[in-house]
């Protein structure tokens, strides 16, 4: 799997390395002399200093030109642009995940910054529960790797080869143990987006989500002690400022050889001072992988190494792995195979703040780097490479030219390290413009800034630069001066002065993925929402008004917006007017749409399916198949499928799953949700279909038998709440008629109630209500038991608990509402104040939390029971305290015969009907002697009424005979 190295090549390489080493002999002697003069102890310092020179010599003496870079470094980007125009390489090896290569062509359809993304949800070969997996590689214009990409893709006959590990290997090689807290994560290592840097902007990190970040270039100290030392002696606050002051600015105008030697030296310094462990082992694994891929490509393509360029982080440019260099004879490294995980690839929007947050950079550092890059490119006369087709850019193609022959390596480090850099003088016009603009921005954001503040910021910036030994104020000095002079005790608006300075110096530039680079699902969303007449690429929030009755063509847009609201994060699409519930269909809707701000989420939907409907269907299926799915979850999925997808196939499948989940439940904890959802679904099907679906009938029958089985246990289980038991009884009583019509046996419910023996007062009240509903306990007996509780001094303190149970009983037995109002009234009238007053807050909170839907029932019943005005209240007597009505007079019964009355006389006058019924039943037709019911009729209340008012009877007779 590797190329064979001939003996002449090895000899030439060794000769070149020796030549390079001899070029740095003077520098080596200077460093050894300094080590002997200042070192006080073991020989560690001389070894480190001479090792730095050896590393630089080895990197520069390699036959394949190594170009060390740092990510988001204007100096690296400028040096890369100059070198590409000089060397005109035919092959570029780039430190980037090798499986991201197809995405690079789509960069021409985007506006930078964007991020290359690899996404996987269905994992094979990774630990369970480790997904979803996501890798992002952000790309900005002010980066050396983008200049190399643009050059390779815009120049004919140039090949771009990505040599770093694949996205699959990123997670394969992740260390299982967390890094030591004292070691800050380096920007080039995979870190989660939740890790914050030294500052976070507005919405920082949101665009990358929970992704692992990879980048080219790693130039950050590997342990906190070195970083703290550099920051303290450099008189800066954070690493980004140190790097800008002591590396970026001196190297911005440096020539190619000086740049390479200085970057290799810095990379060697941090590599030699880095502690060992898993992180260093992972870096070496990556370096072996990259050099192996380079060897393989050179062997298969036959490319001339003199026409190639290897772009990698400065940390990796001075690698010590056996595979380093074309002359290496170590050919036994084997790249481990990828797992069977299916990876999906695409581009997502990125931003400066997202990059800063994910890779631990200072807030605003990427924006400052972009501004520095633009200024340096203009001042140095460098024309950056840009890919054709990108928004707000022009395609620039490199001119065809032959490669520049390699020049002999000379020592540029000695002069660079011993000579102070040529610092630019104070640019008063630039600084004055910054001061005027920051005051203008401060006024717009509520600060009481004036011209005097602009003058003070100007003078303070110069003062701070002088205190920090700087010839001219840097953007960081300007930020500190503005905060000192303008910032007040409180921030009047949404942004503070430091954030306003970042906006002034470049702002949080946010990229955008072009239409043609979007996955099919995202393009379909844009196309289907086109009738709304909105620019969905804008990041601002837009209002859409839909009159569905006047323009039925907007109905598909409405359906799609509701589906997107279900799938996308909150805020992407938000309904202002209009709802979607079972049985409801709005005629007008109003939406706030911010799809452009959530483009990343829309793109990631495309990784799950081709259309929104397919993604929604898959999510509903996964939702009911999760290990923690319940019957309530499945019923909710059925309701969502009806609302957003329609049809019967999917709803029947989800409904069958709901039946399975209900039968597998061992508690009634999910009973309230199950009851409410199945009631809604049954009402919907009864209103829209001639018959119920088979799964609904199966759910009712299975639920009836299942809850009857669990009811006795639920009554006595301390972990089961009163609301859950009440909902269980509500299901049994509410679905009883349907369940019985489907073949269930009511005896099962009666046995379950008889076997229930609760001890908790609230559950005892629920049991009494259930027995009353079943006829096992009469209302009079129930009232007598409650009166007995109120009259028992030992039970009075716990009576509110019984009352809570009666309130919950309104769910299964709504006809008990008058009795609950009666019990509440008696409680307020009879309970002593020490018991009643502490109980009132508990009653209110209980009703609000556990029975909000039952309160209106009690209010309506109380309105029917109590008088509606104060005058009536004075003379009002509660119904339960009124005397019982006199019993009705007994109707005389004929001796040995039936009750005397008009019905008996009617049947006796027409015996044929009764004889036929008796013959049908097989019984003898026996008739007693005729009964004279005159006295009986005359003695009834009706007879007495008619006798007192004969005019009514006469009028009816006249009407019938007239």
Buried (B, 14 or more C-beta within 10 A) or exposed (E): EBBEBEEEBBEEBEEBBEEBBEBBEEBBEBBBEEBEEEBEEEEEBBEBBBBBBBBBBBBBBBBBBBBBBBBBBBBBBBBBBBBBBEBBBBBBBBBBBBBBBEBBEBBBBBBBBBBBBBBBBEBEEBEEEEBBBBBBBBBBBBBBBBBBBBBBBBBEEBBBBBBBBBBBBBBBBBEEEEBEEEBBBBBBBBBBBEBBBBBBBEBBBBBBBEBBBBBBBBBBBBBEEBBEEBBEEBBBBBBBBBBBBBBBBBBBBBEBBBBBBBBBBBBBBBBBEBEEBBBEEBBBBBBBBBBBBBBBBBBEEEBEBBBBBBBBBBBBBBBBBBBBBBBBEBBEBEBEEBBEBEBBBBBBBBBBBBBBBBBBBBBBBBBBBBBBBBBBBEEEEBEBBBBEBBEEBEEBEBEEEEBBEEEEBEBBBBEBEEEEBEEEEBEEEEBBEBBBBBBBBBEEBBBEBEEEBBBBBBEBBBBBBEEBEBBBBBBBBBBBBBBBBBBEEEBEEEBBBBBBBBBBBBBBBBBBBBEEBBBEBBBBBBEBBEBBEBEBBBEEEBEBEBEBEEEEEBBEBBBBBBBBBBBBEEEBBBBEEBEBEBEEEBEEBBBBBBBBBBBBBBBBBBBBBEBBBEBBBEBBBEBBEEEEBBBBBBBBBBBBBBBBBEEEEBBBBBBBBBBBBBBEBEEBBBBBBBBBBBBBBBEBBEEEEEEBBEBBBBBBBBBBBBBBEBBBBBBEBEEBBBBBBBBBBBBBBBBBEBBBEBEBEBEBBBBBBEEBEBEBBBBBBBBBBBBBBBEBBEEEEBBEBBBEBBEEEEBBBBBBBBBBBBBBBBBBBBEBBBBBBBBBBBBEEBBEEEBBEEBEEEBEEBBEEBBEEBBEBBEEBBEEBEEEEEEEEEEEEEEBEEEEEEEEEEEBBBEEBEBBBEEBBEEBEEEEEEEEEBEEEEEEEEEEEEBEBEEBBEEBEEBEEBEEEEEEEEEEEEEEEE
